[in-house]
Amino acid sequence: MIDKIKAFYSHSIKRRLIITVTLTHVFLMSIFVYDLISEQKEFLKNQSNEQVTSLTKMIVRNSVSWILSNDYVGLEELISSISKYPNLEYAMIINKNGKILAHTQEEKINLYLSDKLSTDFFDSKKIESKMLIQNNKILDYISPVFRENQHIGWVRIALNQNINSQNIEEIFKEGLFFINIAIIVGYIFAYFLAKNITKDLYTLMKIAKQTATGTRNQRADISRKDELGVLAKDINNMLDKIEKDEKQLEISNRELEKDIVKLELMDSKLTLLNKNLEKKVVEKTYELKKLNDNLKKEIEEEVEQNRQKDNMLFQQSKMASMGEMIENIAHQWRQPLSFISTSASGIKLNKEYHTLTDEILDEAIENIMNSTQFLSNTIDDFRDFYKIDKIKDKFNVKEIIHKTLKLTTSRFTSRSIQVIEDCDDVFVFGFENELVQVFINILNNARDELEKLPYEERFIFITIKKEKNEAYISLKDNANGIEPTILEKIFDPYFTTKGSDKGTGIGLFMSKEIIEKHFNGKIIAVNENFIYNKKEYNGANFIITIPL
């Protein structure tokens, strides 16, 4: 539908002129009518406001003495005197407590105003004149009554706006009438204007069509002095120039035929050159492909070497952790082995002296069984730690910390190291044993540094929290921190401050590789001052963040 309207409007200049001029008349007349109605509305609104305020003030002046004397008859006569006032909706006199003393509707006398508008006004405790309602239907105005600055009551008058609405409607109908007149006058004016302009334009269109079909002996005979006259003159000049150019074109065509023969000779030479160029391109392409194949092979070899290097570093880190773990297990096995040896010796000694009783035998066997069960559990923990995880899984970081501490607790308790935990249940996705290896590497480094401190002040603080969409893990000690000159190097491969018999320098490097590549997380180390048990300490804090 829109396309049809566009086509109807755009395919004829005459039609466009008629529509445009007509719509312009309508638009200007509509603006005039709208402005007239707006001004009349404002005038009637102001007039109504003045009427209701002046009428209210008149009742206020005349009601003072009657309100003071409680003369309800006089108040009713005062209200009755304005009951015939044009547009009066209602009028009332109210005491200061909201009780109606006089009203144009007698059945409401002695009642209290209870509608929401009135109660909200009285609840506001404001003693001032106010327009309670002001819209197209009604004006409701209230004003206080004073006697020597003492508030004694209210006068409330409402006027309806029916007559104003009728006046506006009449003005609108007259405006529509004038708009219709504007459409008719605009159309007649536009029709004759368009006809005068397009008459000679159609003549020019006729000459243009004839020229397009090859007839160029026609000329526009238009004597106008406006733009169409100038256009007609330019078209005549153009036709004269076309005839001249056609003669010149015949001469140029003959010369062009000669040039075409020359171009054909040049094309044959260019074809030969292209063949030679294609041959060279094929040769260079082969050389480039061969070079790319060699480069690809070198890259693959370098990647394989790096992979093997990473695997070797990982195995070295694993073996270093295994050595630490074996040392932990050996330390944990000493006491249960001692129980087993003591119990067995006791059985043998009591048997030699014939003092072996069932109670002694049962107690010794119980001690041996408990110790062997402890040894078996230790082996299971060790086996679980070095079991290869083949599938990533979701696990609780808090449980992994507990598993790590269970494997390393003997090395901490024997060195009087206290582990303080503040751990929440936080679940991440990855390989459990790899995270255990990271924790062991960090805790072992903390243990080695804490051995340099007095026995009563060796602490490791472990914190696990969920912050936004990340798991936050902090492993902090009070071993006086890391030297600032080496803080940025501790994650480099083979960097260590320990002797060759105590460290390989790959533990923290592999911890960083595991966190960043296998968990897509981050690990940093900072020196931190903190307060614990009202005493200030300094130590290294390893912070790990893993996306959830």
N, C-alpha and C positions, 0 to 999 in steps of 0.2 A: 504494500500500500504506500509506504514511504517513497519507494523508488518511482512509483507512478506519479506521485505529487511532484517529486524533483524533476521528472521528465516533463511534466505539464508546465512547470514554471521556467525551466531552463532552455526549452527548445524554441522559444519565440521572444524576441526583444520587445515586441509590441505587447505581448501578454505580461512580460515582466514589468514594463512601465505601468500598465494599468493596475496590476496587483500592488506594486510598490507604492504608487501615489495614493491608491485607495486605502491601503493599510496605514500609510502615514497619517492621512486624515483621521482615520479611526483612532490611531494611537494618541495623537495630539488631543482629540476631543475626549478620549477616555481619561487622559491625565487631567484635563480641565474639570471633568465631572468628578473625578476622584478627589481633586483638591477642593472643589466646592463642597462636596459632602463632608470631607474631613474638617473644613473650617466651620461648617454648620453644626457638626457634632460637637466641636469644642465650644462654640458659642452657646448651644443649648445646655451643655454640661455646666458651664460657668453660670449661666442664668439660673439653672436649677439649684446649684450650690448657694447662690445668693438668696434665692427665694426661701430655701429651707432654713438657712442661718438667720435671715432677718425675721422670719416668722417665729422661730424659736426664741430669739432675743426679745421680741415683743411680748410673748407669753411669759418669759422670765420676769420682765419688768412688772407686769400686771399681776403676777401671782404671789409676790413676796408677802404682802399683808395678809392675804387669805390663807397662806400656808402657816404663818405665825399664829393666826387666830383659829386654825383648824376649821375654817369655813368651807366645808366640802361642797355646799350648794354653790357658793361663789366660784369655786374652782371648776365645777361642772358647767356653769354658765360661760365661764371663760373658754373652756374647751368647745362648748357648743357654738360659740361665736365664730369659730373657724372651721366648723365641720363641713360647710359648703364650699370651702376653698378648693379651687381646681387642682386636680391631681393628688389631693390629700389621701394618703393610705390609712394613716392613723395618727393620733396625737394623744399624749398622756402627760400627767403631772405625777411625780413619784417622790415619796419622802426619801431621806438620805439612807434608809435601810432597805430600799428597793420595793416598798409597798406602794401600789397604785392608788393615788388619791382621786384622780379624775381621768376618764378615758372616753374616746369617741364611741367605744363599744362598752355600754354600761355594765354588761355581765362580768367584765374584768376588773371592776372597781373593788378595792379592798383585797385584791389578790397580790401575791408577790411574784416578781419576774423570776422565772425559773429556767428559761432557755439558756443554752450554753453560751451564746454570745453575750447575754446580759450578765450571767454569773461570772464569766471571765473578766468582764469590764469592772464589775463591783469588787471582785477579788484582787484586782490590780491596785486598789486603794488610791488611784489617781483621781484628783478632783479637777477636771479640766474638760473643756468642750472637745468633742471628738465625733468624726464621721464613722459610725459603726459599720454601715453598709453603703457601698457606692458601686453600682453596676448598671447595666442597661435596663434593668427592670425597676429598681427602687433606690432611693436615697434615704438613709436612716441617720439622723443627727441628734446628739444628746448634749445638753449644756447644763452646768450647775446653777443653782439659785443661791445667792448670798444675801445676807442681811448684816451690814456692817462687818464684813470680812468673816462672817460666820456662815458655814455651809448648812443650809436648811432643807434642800431638796434638789430635784432634777426635773427638767422639761425635755421630753423626747418626741420628736415629730418625724414622720416618714412621708415622702412624696413618691408616687409611682411615676414611671417614665413612659407611659403609654403614648401620650400626645407627642413627646419628642421622637419616639420610634416611628409614629405615623408620619411626622414631618419629614424625617429622613427618608422614609419609604417613598413619599411623594417626590422628593428631590431626585431620588434614584430613578424613578419612572421617567421623569422629565429628562434626566441625563441620557437614558436609553433612547428616548425619542430623538434627541439631538445627535446621538451617535449614528442612528439609522439615517438621519438627514445627511450626516457627514459622509456615510458610505455612498449614498446616491450621488451627492454633489462631487465627491472625489472620483467616483467611477466615470461620470460624464466628462469631467475635466481631464482625467487621465486618458480616456478614449480618444478625444480630439487631439491631445498632445501627442500620443503615441502614433496616431494616424498621420499627423503632419511630419513626424520625424522619420517614420519607417517607409513613407511613400517613395522617397528617393533612394532609400536603402535597398528596397526591392529591385529598383532599376539597376543598382550596382551588382546585386546578387545575380540578376539575369545575365549581365555582361560577363561576370566571373564564370558562370556555367558554360557560356558559349566559348569563352577562352579555353576552358578545360577540355572541351571537345574538339578544339583545333581551329575554331573560327575566331580570328584575331583582327577582323576589319571593323568591328563595332567599337564605338566610343561613347562615353557617358556625356550626355548633354544636360548638365546640371549647373545652374547659374547661382546657386546659394553661396553666401559668404561665411557660413559657419563651418564646423568640422566636417560635415558631409560634403560640402563644396570642395574643401581642401582634399578630402579623400578621393572624390571623383577626379580631381585634377591629377592626383598622384597615380590613380589607376590608368588614366590615359597616357601619362608619361611612361608608366611601366609597360604598357602594351607596345608603345613606340620602341622602347628599349629591347623588348623581347624580339621584335622583328629584326632589329639590328643584330642582336646576339645570335639569332638563328643563322643569319648569313655568315657570321664569324665562326659559328660552330661547324658549319660545313667545311670550312677551310681547315679548322682544327682536327676534324675527323680524318681528313686525308693525311695530315701529318702524323696523327696517332697510329694509323695503319702502318706507316713506315717504322714507327717506334716499336710496334708490336713484334715486327720481324726481328728487330735488334734484341728485344727481350727474350725471344725464343732461343736465340743463340746463347745469350747469357745464362738462361735456365739450364741448358744442356751442360754448360761448364760448371754451374753450381751443383748439379746432380753428381757429377764426377767428384767434386770436392767433398760432398756429403758422404759418398761411399768410402773415400779415404779416411774421413773423420770417424766414421762408424767403426772402421777397422782398428783405428788407434784407441777408441773408447773401449772396445772389446779387450784389447791387450791390457790396457790400464786396469780395467775391471778385474781381470784375472789376477793381476799382480796384487791389487788391493784385497781381493778375497783371500789370497794366499797369506798376506800379511795379517789379516783379521783372524784367520784360523790359527796362526802361530801365537798371536796375542791371546786368543781365547784359551789355548792350551796352557800358556804360561800362567794366566790368571787362575785356571782350575788347579794347576800344580801348587800355586801360592796359597790358594784357599785351603787345599788339602793339608799343606804343611801347617797352616795356622790352626786347622781343626785338630791335627795330631798334637800340636803344641798345647792347645787348650785341654785336650784329653789327658795329656801327660801331666799338666799342672793340676788338673782335677784329681788324678790318681795320686800324685804326690801329696796333695792336701788331704786326701782320704787316708793315705797311709800314715801321715803325721797324726791325724785324728785317731786312727786306729792304735798308734803307739800310745797316745795319751789314754785311750780307753782301756787298753790292756794294763797300763799302769794303775788306772782306777780299779779295775777288777782285781788285780793282784792285791791292792791295798784292802779291798773289801773282803777278800777271801781269807786274810790272815786270821781274823778272829774266829770265824766258823771252823777253820781247819784246826785252830788251837783247841776249840771245844771238842771236836771229834777226837783229836789226839789225847786230850786229857781224859775224856770219857772212856776210851779204849784202854788206856793205861790203868785207870781206876778199876775196870772190870778184871784185868789181868792180875793186878795186885791183890784185890779182894779174893780172887780165886785161889791164889797161892797161899794166902793166910786163912783160907776157908771161912772168910767172913762175907762172902758174896750172897746177898739176900735178894729176894724178888724185887723188893722196893729199890734197892741200889741198881739192879740190872735194868728195871723198867725206866728209872730216871736217866740212866746213861744212854739207853737206846733212844729215849725221847729226845735227849740233847743231840744225839747223832742224826736222827731223822730230821729235826728242825734245821740243823746246820746244812745237811745235804739238800733240803728243800730251798734254803736260802741260796746255796751255790747254784742250783738248777735255775732259779728265778733270775739270777745274775746272768747266766748264760743266755737265757731267753731274751733278756733286755739287750745284751750285746748282739745277738743274732738279728733281732728286729731292727736295730740301728743300722746294720750293714746289709740288710735286705734291700735289693734294688727295686725301687718303685718304677713300674712300667707305665702306669696310668695316673694322670693328674686327678686329684680328688679334693673335695671341700673338707677342711678340717679346722679344729679349734686351736688357735695359737696358744691359748692358756694351757691346754693339755700337752702341747709340744714342749713348752717351758718346763712343765712338771716332769715330763719324760727325760729332758736334758739334765735337770737337777738330780733326778734319780740316778742317772749314769755317772754323775760327777760329784755327788754329795760327799763321798769319803775324802776326796782331795780338799774340799772346803772345810769340813768339820775338823779335820786333822790340823788345819792351819788357822783355826779359830776365826774363820770368815763367816760373817752373818749375812744371809740373803733375805732382804726385805721386799716382799711382793705387794704390788697394787695392780691386780690383773682382773680385767673383765673378760667375759666370753665374747671373743671376736673370731669370726670364721673367714678364712681366705681360701683361695684355689691354687693348688700346685702340688709339689712333691714334699711329703712330710719330712723324710730323712734329710733332704737338702737343707731345710730350715733348721733341723737339729744340728747339722754340721756347722751352719752359720753361728748359732748360739754357742756351741762348744768352742769355736775359734775365739769368739769375743770373751767368753767367760774365762777361758784358759789364760788369755793375755791379762785380764784383770787380776786373776789369781797370782800370776807371776809378779805383777807390780805390787799387789797388796802384801806379799811376803816381806817387803822391805819396811813395812810399818810395824808399830807396836801391836801386840796380840789383841789388846782390848779395843782397838780402833780400826778394824778391818770390815768394811761394809760393801755389799753389792745391792743396788736398788734396781728392781725390775718392774717396769710399768707397761701395761697393755690396755689401750683405750681405743674406742671408735670415734674418730673425728671426721665429721661430714661423710665423705664416701671413701675413707681410707682407714686402714688399720695402722695405729700409731704404737710403735714398740720402742721402749727406751731401756738400755742396759747401762747403768751408771755406777762408777766406783768412787772411792775417796782416796785414790792413790796419787794425788797431787797433779794429775793431768799429764798431757803429752807435750814435749818440748815444741814451742811454736815453729821452730825451724824445720821440724820433720813432720808436722801435722798434715801437710799437704801430700806427703810421700807415703803415708802408711798403707795406702791401698795399691801401691806400685808392686809389680811382681818381683820377688826375691829381695824386697827391702825388709831388713830386720835390724833391730838394735841389740838382739841377743847374740850370744856366741853360736858358732856353727853346730855345737853339740846340743843346743836348746831350741833352735828355730830355723825354719827353711825360708821364711819370708813370703810364703804363698798363701797362708791361711786367710788373711784379710783380703788379699787380691781375689781369691776364689769366692769369698763371702760376697764381695761386691759383684762378681760375675753372676752368682746365683740369684741375688736379689734383683738385679737389673734385667738380666736376660731371661730368667725362668719365672720370675714373679712380676715383671714389668714395674718394679718398685724403685726406691731410692734408699741409699744408706750414706750417712754422713757421720763424722766424728767431730765433736767440739769439746773444748775445755769449759767447765761450768763451776761457779761458786754456788753453794747451797747451804741451808741450815738443817741440821738434824739433831734432835734432843738438845735444842738451845745452844748448839755449838756449830761454828762455821767450818765447812770443809771445801776442798777443791778436788776435782777429779775429771776423768774423761767420760763423756756421754756419747754412746753410739746410738743414733736415732735411725730407725727403719720405718719407712712408710710403704704400704702395699695397697694398691687399689682393690676395692671390694667388688 
